[in-house]
Structure formats: C-alpha cells, structure tokens
Amino acid sequence: MSDEDPSALIDAKIASLGDWRSTTLAKLRALIREADPDVVETVKWRKPTNPGGVPTWEHAGVLCTGETYKDKVKLTFAKGAAIDDPARLFNSSLDGNVRRAIDLFEGDRVDAAAFRALVRGAVEANLAKPARTKA
C-alpha cells in the first residue's frame, strides 16, 4: 500500500467517482498544481472504509485536502484562517481557529484566479516562520 504512487492513487480516486465530482476534483487539482508547481501530492487516511484515502496537497506541510461526499467536494485548507480570502471562497468550517474549507456542490463554479491565490496563500502560511518569544 505505501509503495503506491500518490499521484496515481489520486488519478484512480478521480476516475472512480464517475460523475460531476470527478470533474470538479480534477479541475481543483489542476488549479493547485498551477498555483504551486512545487506541490507534493500525497494520500492520507487510507482505511478499509475509504481504500482510496484522501487526496492531500503539501508544500512545507499540508496545504489542503480534497474530500468527496455524495453531495459535495470539500477542499479543506489546513491553515485557512491565516489566508486572505477577499473573494470569500471559504464557505465551511468558518468557526474554527485554524482550518477553513470550500464546499462545492453540483453545478457550483470556482473562481480559478481566487482559488489559485488561496493555494499560494497556503504555501506562504506554511513557509512563514512562527514568531519566537524569549522565555
């Protein structure tokens, strides 16, 4: 299981959906890759009830995950609360202190430029050094 190519696993996940969710997840994946050419694709949380796992994109830490449900595709940004979102793409997990998510339903469209900006913001948040305080 661990020797499998994560990008191939994500390809298989997208192909297995076979409906609007596959198109949506594939488009979001392409936008992530455009926004950050150095992004690393991984698959996390593989288990018997979800053998395909959760597509995850990383750069100096997790940028976002791409979960699929019967009625939506959910992109959760690990440090979403620290990312500027002037286009207000985040529409889920808004009450948390760290994460933010985008829930997309059938027929929804995403603003490509604004989404790429979120991905670049996620990279910047991961690369930012936390402020150190003297003890």
C-alpha atoms as a printed R data frame, in Angstrom:
    type eleno elety resid chain resno       x      y       z
1   ATOM     1    CA   MET     A     1   0.000  0.000   0.000
2   ATOM     2    CA   SER     A     2   2.670  2.531   0.976
3   ATOM     3    CA   ASP     A     3   4.705  1.872  -2.206
4   ATOM     4    CA   GLU     A     4   1.921  3.118  -4.469
5   ATOM     5    CA   ASP     A     5   2.409  6.395  -6.306
6   ATOM     6    CA   PRO     A     6   0.232  9.058  -4.633
7   ATOM     7    CA   SER     A     7  -0.493 10.830  -7.928
8   ATOM     8    CA   ALA     A     8  -1.664  7.534  -9.430
9   ATOM     9    CA   LEU     A     9  -3.873  6.946  -6.384
10  ATOM    10    CA   ILE     A    10  -5.413 10.405  -6.872
11  ATOM    11    CA   ASP     A    11  -5.917  9.650 -10.581
12  ATOM    12    CA   ALA     A    12  -7.711  6.431  -9.580
13  ATOM    13    CA   LYS     A    13  -9.841  8.257  -6.996
14  ATOM    14    CA   ILE     A    14 -10.926 10.828  -9.581
15  ATOM    15    CA   ALA     A    15 -11.695  8.125 -12.160
16  ATOM    16    CA   SER     A    16 -13.691  6.084  -9.643
17  ATOM    17    CA   LEU     A    17 -16.119  8.906  -8.919
18  ATOM    18    CA   GLY     A    18 -17.510  8.885 -12.441
19  ATOM    19    CA   ASP     A    19 -19.730 11.941 -12.080
20  ATOM    20    CA   TRP     A    20 -19.563 15.711 -11.602
21  ATOM    21    CA   ARG     A    21 -17.357 15.190  -8.524
22  ATOM    22    CA   SER     A    22 -14.579 13.715 -10.666
23  ATOM    23    CA   THR     A    23 -14.632 16.726 -12.983
24  ATOM    24    CA   THR     A    24 -14.673 19.122 -10.041
25  ATOM    25    CA   LEU     A    25 -11.847 17.423  -8.141
26  ATOM    26    CA   ALA     A    26  -9.746 17.152 -11.319
27  ATOM    27    CA   LYS     A    27 -10.201 20.866 -12.028
28  ATOM    28    CA   LEU     A    28  -9.271 21.833  -8.461
29  ATOM    29    CA   ARG     A    29  -6.229 19.567  -8.623
30  ATOM    30    CA   ALA     A    30  -5.102 21.273 -11.835
31  ATOM    31    CA   LEU     A    31  -5.543 24.705 -10.238
32  ATOM    32    CA   ILE     A    32  -3.495 23.619  -7.212
33  ATOM    33    CA   ARG     A    33  -0.693 22.438  -9.496
34  ATOM    34    CA   GLU     A    34  -0.834 25.685 -11.486
35  ATOM    35    CA   ALA     A    35  -0.686 27.789  -8.328
36  ATOM    36    CA   ASP     A    36   2.215 25.823  -6.844
37  ATOM    37    CA   PRO     A    37   4.389 23.889  -9.292
38  ATOM    38    CA   ASP     A    38   6.347 22.522  -6.298
39  ATOM    39    CA   VAL     A    39   3.283 20.979  -4.652
40  ATOM    40    CA   VAL     A    40   3.637 17.383  -3.492
41  ATOM    41    CA   GLU     A    41   0.659 15.076  -3.849
42  ATOM    42    CA   THR     A    42   0.021 12.574  -1.079
43  ATOM    43    CA   VAL     A    43  -2.859 10.376   0.004
44  ATOM    44    CA   LYS     A    44  -3.749 10.206   3.677
45  ATOM    45    CA   TRP     A    45  -6.190  8.314   5.860
46  ATOM    46    CA   ARG     A    46  -6.459  5.139   3.766
47  ATOM    47    CA   LYS     A    47  -8.570  2.548   5.561
48  ATOM    48    CA   PRO     A    48 -10.949 -0.295   4.689
49  ATOM    49    CA   THR     A    49 -13.946  2.051   4.582
50  ATOM    50    CA   ASN     A    50 -12.019  4.510   2.359
51  ATOM    51    CA   PRO     A    51  -9.358  2.497   0.487
52  ATOM    52    CA   GLY     A    52  -8.645  5.387  -1.887
53  ATOM    53    CA   GLY     A    53  -7.848  7.676   1.021
54  ATOM    54    CA   VAL     A    54  -7.996 11.450   0.923
55  ATOM    55    CA   PRO     A    55  -6.042 13.351  -1.745
56  ATOM    56    CA   THR     A    56  -3.738 15.780   0.025
57  ATOM    57    CA   TRP     A    57  -1.502 18.512  -1.344
58  ATOM    58    CA   GLU     A    58   1.586 19.581   0.576
59  ATOM    59    CA   HIS     A    59   4.341 22.171   0.458
60  ATOM    60    CA   ALA     A    60   6.247 22.637   3.727
61  ATOM    61    CA   GLY     A    61   3.239 20.982   5.369
62  ATOM    62    CA   VAL     A    62  -0.345 20.263   4.368
63  ATOM    63    CA   LEU     A    63  -1.895 22.891   2.087
64  ATOM    64    CA   CYS     A    64  -5.277 21.275   1.626
65  ATOM    65    CA   THR     A    65  -7.181 18.032   1.370
66  ATOM    66    CA   GLY     A    66  -9.772 17.062  -1.215
67  ATOM    67    CA   GLU     A    67 -12.596 15.010   0.231
68  ATOM    68    CA   THR     A    68 -15.549 13.743  -1.754
69  ATOM    69    CA   TYR     A    69 -19.002 13.079  -0.377
70  ATOM    70    CA   LYS     A    70 -22.225 12.035  -2.104
71  ATOM    71    CA   ASP     A    71 -23.353 15.637  -2.465
72  ATOM    72    CA   LYS     A    72 -20.151 17.691  -2.469
73  ATOM    73    CA   VAL     A    73 -16.418 18.070  -2.952
74  ATOM    74    CA   LYS     A    74 -14.748 19.620   0.096
75  ATOM    75    CA   LEU     A    75 -11.357 21.312  -0.034
76  ATOM    76    CA   THR     A    76 -10.086 21.888   3.499
77  ATOM    77    CA   PHE     A    77  -7.152 24.240   3.946
78  ATOM    78    CA   ALA     A    78  -5.073 23.289   6.980
79  ATOM    79    CA   LYS     A    79  -4.189 26.906   7.820
80  ATOM    80    CA   GLY     A    80  -7.158 28.535   6.114
81  ATOM    81    CA   ALA     A    81  -7.820 31.009   8.927
82  ATOM    82    CA   ALA     A    82  -4.396 32.541   8.233
83  ATOM    83    CA   ILE     A    83  -5.078 33.026   4.498
84  ATOM    84    CA   ASP     A    84  -6.616 36.157   2.989
85  ATOM    85    CA   ASP     A    85  -9.832 35.288   1.155
86  ATOM    86    CA   PRO     A    86 -11.111 38.507  -0.453
87  ATOM    87    CA   ALA     A    87 -13.273 36.533  -2.927
88  ATOM    88    CA   ARG     A    88 -14.921 34.729   0.021
89  ATOM    89    CA   LEU     A    89 -14.388 31.243  -1.373
90  ATOM    90    CA   PHE     A    90 -14.313 29.716   2.093
91  ATOM    91    CA   ASN     A    91 -17.866 28.720   2.944
92  ATOM    92    CA   SER     A    92 -17.388 25.962   5.519
93  ATOM    93    CA   SER     A    93 -15.536 25.412   8.811
94  ATOM    94    CA   LEU     A    94 -15.650 29.154   9.357
95  ATOM    95    CA   ASP     A    95 -15.852 28.973  13.145
96  ATOM    96    CA   GLY     A    96 -12.519 27.238  13.712
97  ATOM    97    CA   ASN     A    97  -9.314 28.954  14.688
98  ATOM    98    CA   VAL     A    98  -7.144 27.225  12.101
99  ATOM    99    CA   ARG     A    99  -8.905 25.413   9.247
100 ATOM   100    CA   ARG     A   100 -11.238 26.730   6.556
101 ATOM   101    CA   ALA     A   101 -12.985 24.812   3.793
102 ATOM   102    CA   ILE     A   102 -14.714 25.226   0.475
103 ATOM   103    CA   ASP     A   103 -17.759 23.038  -0.153
104 ATOM   104    CA   LEU     A   104 -18.650 22.693  -3.818
105 ATOM   105    CA   PHE     A   105 -21.950 21.184  -4.891
106 ATOM   106    CA   GLU     A   106 -23.065 20.023  -8.316
107 ATOM   107    CA   GLY     A   107 -23.225 22.994 -10.672
108 ATOM   108    CA   ASP     A   108 -21.026 25.238  -8.497
109 ATOM   109    CA   ARG     A   109 -18.199 27.065 -10.175
110 ATOM   110    CA   VAL     A   110 -14.990 28.180  -8.555
111 ATOM   111    CA   ASP     A   111 -13.209 31.432  -9.342
112 ATOM   112    CA   ALA     A   112  -9.946 29.994 -10.704
113 ATOM   113    CA   ALA     A   113  -7.818 33.079 -10.005
114 ATOM   114    CA   ALA     A   114  -9.145 33.420  -6.457
115 ATOM   115    CA   PHE     A   115  -8.610 29.695  -5.800
116 ATOM   116    CA   ARG     A   116  -5.016 29.841  -7.053
117 ATOM   117    CA   ALA     A   117  -4.462 32.839  -4.761
118 ATOM   118    CA   LEU     A   118  -5.731 30.767  -1.797
119 ATOM   119    CA   VAL     A   119  -3.289 27.992  -2.657
120 ATOM   120    CA   ARG     A   120  -0.409 30.470  -2.876
121 ATOM   121    CA   GLY     A   121  -1.539 31.926   0.454
122 ATOM   122    CA   ALA     A   122  -1.488 28.432   1.965
123 ATOM   123    CA   VAL     A   123   2.089 27.955   0.762
124 ATOM   124    CA   GLU     A   124   3.077 31.299   2.285
125 ATOM   125    CA   ALA     A   125   1.389 30.369   5.583
126 ATOM   126    CA   ASN     A   126   3.323 27.094   5.681
127 ATOM   127    CA   LEU     A   127   6.629 28.773   4.871
128 ATOM   128    CA   ALA     A   128   6.177 31.567   7.415
129 ATOM   129    CA   LYS     A   129   8.325 31.106  10.480
130 ATOM   130    CA   PRO     A   130   6.376 31.313  13.717
131 ATOM   131    CA   ALA     A   131   7.386 34.196  15.928
132 ATOM   132    CA   ARG     A   132   9.638 33.060  18.762
133 ATOM   133    CA   THR     A   133   9.346 34.536  22.170
134 ATOM   134    CA   LYS     A   134  12.084 34.674  24.751
135 ATOM   135    CA   ALA     A   135  11.477 32.634  27.861
